[in-house]
């Protein structure tokens, strides 16, 4: 009997040691974080959608003054929005379960994402109260994003992530080229976070478009965070090593899992929209992570779809105000292709493909240095 108890105890000790060893691997915890966030999102999806429908939290459709566009999208009016809450819930729970909660980068990334989610939630809420497409004033939204960016930038300036080159910006394709910004690193971080947050927000105009592009970009970032967080890999690839940044792999993996779960319900024809609650948060998360791993300029390539969408709006506004002419039939860019007669599903899938290719190419540049 004693021998049987001893064998049972030893068997349990073996499994405890095995579990302890597995939890020591970032790759294992990242995979579990993605699966956990995916499971939470799938499980909560239908109850959340039913609740949003019951509360009559429905989307207001843009383009009532543009007959062609409104005709395409009028069937979506009233579709539940604020679905970004589903993404934030799955991601947050998963990060708290699998992330290293002693790592300040994890907490900073999570706090930044949740803050922008709250800002987007308030914008969505105002749209619903006023029953119109516009929510909070653009200036107020930009001020909120700017304050977050300045806070993150100031923290990284006063408490650098690396001993040397903490405020330097590195360039893709070059091994040693870096531009030290000094105190100007703070507004640079602000621009990165604001830019990515608004760019994803602009991309969120068709069913699953922004979600799929975020997944592609985030998967590339998951690889980057793992590489940058390992001294051996980063040294081999001539990338600046950032101590502790490997834990962001778990954060990004949770984001991927949560976004995949949301895409399950957001795919065309969408059962729910993420709203600004999701788009501002997801964009801010991508920007914050790239700042932490010192790959800010590489995000321009990995997130090329978001860059193109944002640039299309900027170009259109400048052209109309300066020359009273349109460069695109309609901005953002995905609406231009809609006005050209492309089917919504064709635009979405082609943008996904481009986003995936850009993510792969972005990772390939690591060997081109």
Buried (B, 14 or more C-beta within 10 A) or exposed (E): EEEEEEEEEEEEEEEEEEEEEEEEEBBBBBBBBBBBBBBBBBEBBEEBBEEBBEEEBBBBBBBBEBEEBBEBBEEBEBBBBBBBBBBBBBBBBBBEBBBBEEBEBBBBBBBBBBBBBBBBBBBBBBBBEEEEEEBBEEEBBEEBBBEBBBBBBBBBBEEBBBEEBBBBBBBBEEEEEBBEBEEBBBBBBBBBBBBBBBBBBBBBBBBBBBBBBBBBBBBBBBBBBBBBBBEEBBEEBEBBBBEBBBBBBBBBBBBBBBBBBBBBBBBBEBBBBBBBBBBBBBBBBBBBBBBBBBBBBBBBBBBBBBBBBBBBBEBBEEBEEEEEEEBBBBBBBBBBBBBEEBEBBEBBBEBBEBBBEBBBBBBEBBEEB
